[in-house]
Amino acid sequence: MPPAQPNQPRSTGFAAPHAAPAPSAAAADLRRAAIASMPRALSLGAPRRVVDQGPVNCCVSCALTSAMELLHPAWPSLAPLFHYFVARFEERGADAKGFLRLQESLVTLLRHGVCDEGKHQRAFTEQDIARGPTSDARSDARQRRPRFPQFFRHLSGPSWVNAVRDELRMMRPVVMGIRLPMNYPERFLDARQEWTDPASPGLSDTGHCLLVTGFDDTKTALRIHDSQGNRFDQGSWWMGYRVVDGGAVIQACSIMPQA
């Protein structure tokens, strides 16, 4: 009998760009050189709540709103489904499956903001995502827009790890689009809640968007905050540097603190 194949991961909602970068042969050497002289760890903190997006393809909105909450601790909890509704249905920032494109989602945040969750309280269901925001929610969202157009920065290789670590050191959370591992979310982490090998269980063609809030050079891993509820370690897990630079990452951008 042929060996059992890993299960395809469930859809999460990130529309990957058509031209994804290939892993760089130089990434490992550059990464080792960057961390060799100064092993350390850094954390920007954790999002204030654990989000479960359920069946809704809104991972990009969840990552962006959590990043804005980190940068604005005095703000209330924000409404990812406000952002998702506007980005998908009004700004046409999604593909045919409702998967959001990161660039259009950033523009939506700049143009429309994101409101207090109490003003757009919707369940993460297919029925509720079709209910548009009220005028009160839209007015509140306009008060919670980035203060300047260049509020994000697209990152690039040859080492994604080095690029992400540099941004985190400047207190900028990173929103990252990846290829999901096979068997996600049930069986891809080890006992330490780490994904350390891009070949085990292997990469799928399904995209997902995550929030990166820290790194640990001793673990050689990035701290990931997911939108899959209380799975993992209260919604969080570690992505090993070998995975980050081994073909999993497709797109990433940092979100700037607002002066």
LOMARPA-21697 format. One record per residue (C-alpha): residue number from 1; residue in one letter; chain; z, x, y. Coordinates in steps of 0.02 Angstrom, whole numbers. Layout:
N
<num NUM | residu a | chaine A | w Z | u X | v Y>
...
This chain:
259
<num 1 | residu m | chaine A | w 0 | u 0 | v 0>
<num 2 | residu p | chaine A | w -32 | u 63 | v 178>
<num 3 | residu p | chaine A | w 123 | u 111 | v 277>
<num 4 | residu a | chaine A | w 201 | u -26 | v 382>
<num 5 | residu q | chaine A | w 143 | u -22 | v 563>
<num 6 | residu p | chaine A | w 266 | u -37 | v 706>
<num 7 | residu n | chaine A | w 269 | u -203 | v 794>
<num 8 | residu q | chaine A | w 180 | u -220 | v 961>
<num 9 | residu p | chaine A | w 304 | u -238 | v 1105>
<num 10 | residu r | chaine A | w 318 | u -402 | v 1197>
<num 11 | residu s | chaine A | w 229 | u -424 | v 1363>
<num 12 | residu t | chaine A | w 328 | u -379 | v 1518>
<num 13 | residu g | chaine A | w 211 | u -393 | v 1666>
<num 14 | residu f | chaine A | w 147 | u -227 | v 1735>
<num 15 | residu a | chaine A | w -42 | u -218 | v 1761>
<num 16 | residu a | chaine A | w -88 | u -38 | v 1724>
<num 17 | residu p | chaine A | w -225 | u 44 | v 1828>
<num 18 | residu h | chaine A | w -393 | u 60 | v 1742>
<num 19 | residu a | chaine A | w -392 | u 249 | v 1758>
<num 20 | residu a | chaine A | w -227 | u 316 | v 1691>
<num 21 | residu p | chaine A | w -186 | u 501 | v 1705>
<num 22 | residu a | chaine A | w -184 | u 607 | v 1547>
<num 23 | residu p | chaine A | w -34 | u 718 | v 1510>
<num 24 | residu s | chaine A | w -47 | u 890 | v 1588>
<num 25 | residu a | chaine A | w -37 | u 1042 | v 1476>
<num 26 | residu a | chaine A | w 58 | u 1130 | v 1616>
<num 27 | residu a | chaine A | w 193 | u 995 | v 1634>
<num 28 | residu a | chaine A | w 318 | u 1068 | v 1510>
<num 29 | residu d | chaine A | w 314 | u 1243 | v 1585>
<num 30 | residu l | chaine A | w 328 | u 1177 | v 1763>
<num 31 | residu r | chaine A | w 472 | u 1063 | v 1713>
<num 32 | residu r | chaine A | w 567 | u 1203 | v 1626>
<num 33 | residu a | chaine A | w 544 | u 1317 | v 1776>
<num 34 | residu a | chaine A | w 609 | u 1184 | v 1895>
<num 35 | residu i | chaine A | w 771 | u 1150 | v 1800>
<num 36 | residu a | chaine A | w 808 | u 1322 | v 1726>
<num 37 | residu s | chaine A | w 904 | u 1393 | v 1873>
<num 38 | residu m | chaine A | w 1002 | u 1237 | v 1922>
<num 39 | residu p | chaine A | w 1046 | u 1115 | v 1782>
<num 40 | residu r | chaine A | w 1126 | u 962 | v 1858>
<num 41 | residu a | chaine A | w 1135 | u 774 | v 1860>
<num 42 | residu l | chaine A | w 1113 | u 646 | v 1998>
<num 43 | residu s | chaine A | w 1137 | u 459 | v 2008>
<num 44 | residu l | chaine A | w 1096 | u 337 | v 2147>
<num 45 | residu g | chaine A | w 1208 | u 208 | v 2065>
<num 46 | residu a | chaine A | w 1166 | u 53 | v 1965>
<num 47 | residu p | chaine A | w 1088 | u -112 | v 2018>
<num 48 | residu r | chaine A | w 1222 | u -239 | v 2054>
<num 49 | residu r | chaine A | w 1175 | u -353 | v 1908>
<num 50 | residu v | chaine A | w 1087 | u -355 | v 1742>
<num 51 | residu v | chaine A | w 923 | u -453 | v 1752>
<num 52 | residu d | chaine A | w 837 | u -537 | v 1606>
<num 53 | residu q | chaine A | w 657 | u -581 | v 1649>
<num 54 | residu g | chaine A | w 638 | u -681 | v 1489>
<num 55 | residu p | chaine A | w 458 | u -737 | v 1459>
<num 56 | residu v | chaine A | w 404 | u -714 | v 1641>
<num 57 | residu n | chaine A | w 287 | u -568 | v 1680>
<num 58 | residu c | chaine A | w 389 | u -511 | v 1829>
<num 59 | residu c | chaine A | w 451 | u -335 | v 1786>
<num 60 | residu v | chaine A | w 371 | u -263 | v 1943>
<num 61 | residu s | chaine A | w 464 | u -387 | v 2053>
<num 62 | residu c | chaine A | w 628 | u -352 | v 1962>
<num 63 | residu a | chaine A | w 610 | u -164 | v 1988>
<num 64 | residu l | chaine A | w 563 | u -180 | v 2172>
<num 65 | residu t | chaine A | w 702 | u -302 | v 2217>
<num 66 | residu s | chaine A | w 831 | u -195 | v 2126>
<num 67 | residu a | chaine A | w 770 | u -43 | v 2224>
<num 68 | residu m | chaine A | w 790 | u -138 | v 2387>
<num 69 | residu e | chaine A | w 966 | u -191 | v 2337>
<num 70 | residu l | chaine A | w 1011 | u -10 | v 2305>
<num 71 | residu l | chaine A | w 947 | u 41 | v 2476>
<num 72 | residu h | chaine A | w 1034 | u -104 | v 2564>
<num 73 | residu p | chaine A | w 1207 | u -124 | v 2488>
<num 74 | residu a | chaine A | w 1260 | u -247 | v 2624>
<num 75 | residu w | chaine A | w 1121 | u -369 | v 2577>
<num 76 | residu p | chaine A | w 1152 | u -511 | v 2454>
<num 77 | residu s | chaine A | w 1071 | u -514 | v 2282>
<num 78 | residu l | chaine A | w 884 | u -537 | v 2305>
<num 79 | residu a | chaine A | w 762 | u -657 | v 2222>
<num 80 | residu p | chaine A | w 634 | u -569 | v 2111>
<num 81 | residu l | chaine A | w 550 | u -736 | v 2077>
<num 82 | residu f | chaine A | w 519 | u -761 | v 2263>
<num 83 | residu h | chaine A | w 426 | u -596 | v 2264>
<num 84 | residu y | chaine A | w 336 | u -636 | v 2102>
<num 85 | residu f | chaine A | w 277 | u -807 | v 2163>
<num 86 | residu v | chaine A | w 210 | u -739 | v 2327>
<num 87 | residu a | chaine A | w 131 | u -584 | v 2250>
<num 88 | residu r | chaine A | w 48 | u -680 | v 2109>
<num 89 | residu f | chaine A | w -1 | u -848 | v 2181>
<num 90 | residu e | chaine A | w -21 | u -815 | v 2367>
<num 91 | residu e | chaine A | w -71 | u -632 | v 2380>
<num 92 | residu r | chaine A | w -177 | u -633 | v 2221>
<num 93 | residu g | chaine A | w -89 | u -475 | v 2165>
<num 94 | residu a | chaine A | w -95 | u -510 | v 1978>
<num 95 | residu d | chaine A | w -223 | u -500 | v 1839>
<num 96 | residu a | chaine A | w -277 | u -648 | v 1733>
<num 97 | residu k | chaine A | w -118 | u -639 | v 1628>
<num 98 | residu g | chaine A | w -3 | u -642 | v 1779>
<num 99 | residu f | chaine A | w 36 | u -456 | v 1765>
<num 100 | residu l | chaine A | w 70 | u -386 | v 1939>
<num 101 | residu r | chaine A | w -20 | u -235 | v 2011>
<num 102 | residu l | chaine A | w 100 | u -114 | v 2091>
<num 103 | residu q | chaine A | w 1 | u -80 | v 2251>
<num 104 | residu e | chaine A | w -19 | u -265 | v 2292>
<num 105 | residu s | chaine A | w 164 | u -294 | v 2251>
<num 106 | residu l | chaine A | w 216 | u -162 | v 2376>
<num 107 | residu v | chaine A | w 105 | u -241 | v 2509>
<num 108 | residu t | chaine A | w 183 | u -411 | v 2472>
<num 109 | residu l | chaine A | w 355 | u -338 | v 2500>
<num 110 | residu l | chaine A | w 299 | u -266 | v 2667>
<num 111 | residu r | chaine A | w 214 | u -426 | v 2727>
<num 112 | residu h | chaine A | w 333 | u -558 | v 2663>
<num 113 | residu g | chaine A | w 497 | u -473 | v 2617>
<num 114 | residu v | chaine A | w 612 | u -544 | v 2485>
<num 115 | residu c | chaine A | w 744 | u -677 | v 2511>
<num 116 | residu d | chaine A | w 926 | u -701 | v 2464>
<num 117 | residu e | chaine A | w 927 | u -762 | v 2285>
<num 118 | residu g | chaine A | w 1033 | u -910 | v 2337>
<num 119 | residu k | chaine A | w 886 | u -975 | v 2439>
<num 120 | residu h | chaine A | w 763 | u -965 | v 2294>
<num 121 | residu q | chaine A | w 867 | u -992 | v 2138>
<num 122 | residu r | chaine A | w 745 | u -1012 | v 1996>
<num 123 | residu a | chaine A | w 763 | u -989 | v 1810>
<num 124 | residu f | chaine A | w 658 | u -858 | v 1722>
<num 125 | residu t | chaine A | w 547 | u -988 | v 1639>
<num 126 | residu e | chaine A | w 362 | u -1030 | v 1648>
<num 127 | residu q | chaine A | w 406 | u -1197 | v 1727>
<num 128 | residu d | chaine A | w 511 | u -1128 | v 1869>
<num 129 | residu i | chaine A | w 394 | u -988 | v 1921>
<num 130 | residu a | chaine A | w 268 | u -1118 | v 1981>
<num 131 | residu r | chaine A | w 391 | u -1190 | v 2108>
<num 132 | residu g | chaine A | w 357 | u -1114 | v 2277>
<num 133 | residu p | chaine A | w 489 | u -1057 | v 2402>
<num 134 | residu t | chaine A | w 555 | u -1168 | v 2541>
<num 135 | residu s | chaine A | w 529 | u -1130 | v 2724>
<num 136 | residu d | chaine A | w 711 | u -1075 | v 2733>
<num 137 | residu a | chaine A | w 680 | u -949 | v 2594>
<num 138 | residu r | chaine A | w 524 | u -884 | v 2681>
<num 139 | residu s | chaine A | w 617 | u -865 | v 2845>
<num 140 | residu d | chaine A | w 758 | u -770 | v 2760>
<num 141 | residu a | chaine A | w 633 | u -657 | v 2670>
<num 142 | residu r | chaine A | w 551 | u -607 | v 2834>
<num 143 | residu q | chaine A | w 719 | u -535 | v 2887>
<num 144 | residu r | chaine A | w 722 | u -427 | v 2730>
<num 145 | residu r | chaine A | w 560 | u -332 | v 2744>
<num 146 | residu p | chaine A | w 543 | u -142 | v 2748>
<num 147 | residu r | chaine A | w 557 | u -83 | v 2928>
<num 148 | residu f | chaine A | w 403 | u 27 | v 2929>
<num 149 | residu p | chaine A | w 236 | u 23 | v 2838>
<num 150 | residu q | chaine A | w 257 | u 191 | v 2751>
<num 151 | residu f | chaine A | w 410 | u 135 | v 2654>
<num 152 | residu f | chaine A | w 345 | u 197 | v 2486>
<num 153 | residu r | chaine A | w 264 | u 355 | v 2420>
<num 154 | residu h | chaine A | w 148 | u 365 | v 2270>
<num 155 | residu l | chaine A | w 195 | u 508 | v 2153>
<num 156 | residu s | chaine A | w 84 | u 617 | v 2047>
<num 157 | residu g | chaine A | w 90 | u 758 | v 1918>
<num 158 | residu p | chaine A | w 62 | u 880 | v 1841>
<num 159 | residu s | chaine A | w 245 | u 848 | v 1796>
<num 160 | residu w | chaine A | w 304 | u 671 | v 1828>
<num 161 | residu v | chaine A | w 481 | u 731 | v 1793>
<num 162 | residu n | chaine A | w 479 | u 855 | v 1936>
<num 163 | residu a | chaine A | w 403 | u 728 | v 2056>
<num 164 | residu v | chaine A | w 533 | u 596 | v 2012>
<num 165 | residu r | chaine A | w 680 | u 718 | v 2021>
<num 166 | residu d | chaine A | w 623 | u 775 | v 2193>
<num 167 | residu e | chaine A | w 620 | u 596 | v 2258>
<num 168 | residu l | chaine A | w 790 | u 552 | v 2183>
<num 169 | residu r | chaine A | w 865 | u 705 | v 2268>
<num 170 | residu m | chaine A | w 809 | u 628 | v 2433>
<num 171 | residu m | chaine A | w 902 | u 467 | v 2385>
<num 172 | residu r | chaine A | w 742 | u 373 | v 2349>
<num 173 | residu p | chaine A | w 743 | u 258 | v 2196>
<num 174 | residu v | chaine A | w 582 | u 266 | v 2095>
<num 175 | residu v | chaine A | w 483 | u 119 | v 2026>
<num 176 | residu m | chaine A | w 386 | u 178 | v 1874>
<num 177 | residu g | chaine A | w 248 | u 97 | v 1770>
<num 178 | residu i | chaine A | w 240 | u 154 | v 1589>
<num 179 | residu r | chaine A | w 156 | u 124 | v 1423>
<num 180 | residu l | chaine A | w 286 | u 41 | v 1315>
<num 181 | residu p | chaine A | w 337 | u 114 | v 1148>
<num 182 | residu m | chaine A | w 296 | u 18 | v 991>
<num 183 | residu n | chaine A | w 441 | u -94 | v 932>
<num 184 | residu y | chaine A | w 505 | u -115 | v 1111>
<num 185 | residu p | chaine A | w 635 | u -179 | v 1148>
<num 186 | residu e | chaine A | w 718 | u -185 | v 977>
<num 187 | residu r | chaine A | w 694 | u -16 | v 894>
<num 188 | residu f | chaine A | w 642 | u 132 | v 1000>
<num 189 | residu l | chaine A | w 806 | u 210 | v 1058>
<num 190 | residu d | chaine A | w 921 | u 327 | v 962>
<num 191 | residu a | chaine A | w 1110 | u 306 | v 947>
<num 192 | residu r | chaine A | w 1134 | u 381 | v 1120>
<num 193 | residu q | chaine A | w 1020 | u 252 | v 1201>
<num 194 | residu e | chaine A | w 884 | u 384 | v 1227>
<num 195 | residu w | chaine A | w 696 | u 383 | v 1196>
<num 196 | residu t | chaine A | w 658 | u 566 | v 1167>
<num 197 | residu d | chaine A | w 490 | u 578 | v 1077>
<num 198 | residu p | chaine A | w 327 | u 499 | v 1139>
<num 199 | residu a | chaine A | w 259 | u 504 | v 961>
<num 200 | residu s | chaine A | w 406 | u 408 | v 888>
<num 201 | residu p | chaine A | w 380 | u 262 | v 876>
<num 202 | residu g | chaine A | w 217 | u 293 | v 972>
<num 203 | residu l | chaine A | w 144 | u 225 | v 1132>
<num 204 | residu s | chaine A | w 64 | u 53 | v 1147>
<num 205 | residu d | chaine A | w -64 | u -14 | v 1271>
<num 206 | residu t | chaine A | w 64 | u -134 | v 1347>
<num 207 | residu g | chaine A | w 126 | u -93 | v 1522>
<num 208 | residu h | chaine A | w 301 | u -112 | v 1591>
<num 209 | residu c | chaine A | w 383 | u -74 | v 1758>
<num 210 | residu l | chaine A | w 556 | u 5 | v 1770>
<num 211 | residu l | chaine A | w 677 | u 68 | v 1900>
<num 212 | residu v | chaine A | w 733 | u 251 | v 1893>
<num 213 | residu t | chaine A | w 899 | u 288 | v 1978>
<num 214 | residu g | chaine A | w 952 | u 458 | v 1912>
<num 215 | residu f | chaine A | w 922 | u 608 | v 1802>
<num 216 | residu d | chaine A | w 1024 | u 723 | v 1692>
<num 217 | residu d | chaine A | w 957 | u 897 | v 1658>
<num 218 | residu t | chaine A | w 1083 | u 921 | v 1517>
<num 219 | residu k | chaine A | w 1016 | u 767 | v 1428>
<num 220 | residu t | chaine A | w 842 | u 811 | v 1494>
<num 221 | residu a | chaine A | w 815 | u 628 | v 1532>
<num 222 | residu l | chaine A | w 791 | u 502 | v 1673>
<num 223 | residu r | chaine A | w 910 | u 354 | v 1694>
<num 224 | residu i | chaine A | w 813 | u 192 | v 1673>
<num 225 | residu h | chaine A | w 862 | u 17 | v 1729>
<num 226 | residu d | chaine A | w 765 | u -115 | v 1635>
<num 227 | residu s | chaine A | w 745 | u -304 | v 1659>
<num 228 | residu q | chaine A | w 780 | u -357 | v 1480>
<num 229 | residu g | chaine A | w 956 | u -423 | v 1503>
<num 230 | residu n | chaine A | w 1104 | u -350 | v 1409>
<num 231 | residu r | chaine A | w 999 | u -255 | v 1285>
<num 232 | residu f | chaine A | w 1029 | u -68 | v 1281>
<num 233 | residu d | chaine A | w 1179 | u -7 | v 1382>
<num 234 | residu q | chaine A | w 1206 | u -152 | v 1501>
<num 235 | residu g | chaine A | w 1019 | u -154 | v 1535>
<num 236 | residu s | chaine A | w 1003 | u 35 | v 1551>
<num 237 | residu w | chaine A | w 938 | u 177 | v 1442>
<num 238 | residu w | chaine A | w 875 | u 357 | v 1453>
<num 239 | residu m | chaine A | w 694 | u 415 | v 1449>
<num 240 | residu g | chaine A | w 678 | u 594 | v 1390>
<num 241 | residu y | chaine A | w 579 | u 718 | v 1495>
<num 242 | residu r | chaine A | w 461 | u 747 | v 1348>
<num 243 | residu v | chaine A | w 419 | u 561 | v 1351>
<num 244 | residu v | chaine A | w 398 | u 554 | v 1540>
<num 245 | residu d | chaine A | w 275 | u 699 | v 1538>
<num 246 | residu g | chaine A | w 201 | u 655 | v 1369>
<num 247 | residu g | chaine A | w 87 | u 511 | v 1414>
<num 248 | residu a | chaine A | w 208 | u 366 | v 1438>
<num 249 | residu v | chaine A | w 204 | u 363 | v 1629>
<num 250 | residu i | chaine A | w 52 | u 286 | v 1712>
<num 251 | residu q | chaine A | w 106 | u 259 | v 1891>
<num 252 | residu a | chaine A | w 259 | u 289 | v 1999>
<num 253 | residu c | chaine A | w 314 | u 271 | v 2178>
<num 254 | residu s | chaine A | w 475 | u 304 | v 2272>
<num 255 | residu i | chaine A | w 553 | u 181 | v 2394>
<num 256 | residu m | chaine A | w 612 | u 257 | v 2557>
<num 257 | residu p | chaine A | w 783 | u 227 | v 2634>
<num 258 | residu q | chaine A | w 765 | u 124 | v 2793>
<num 259 | residu a | chaine A | w 819 | u 219 | v 2948>
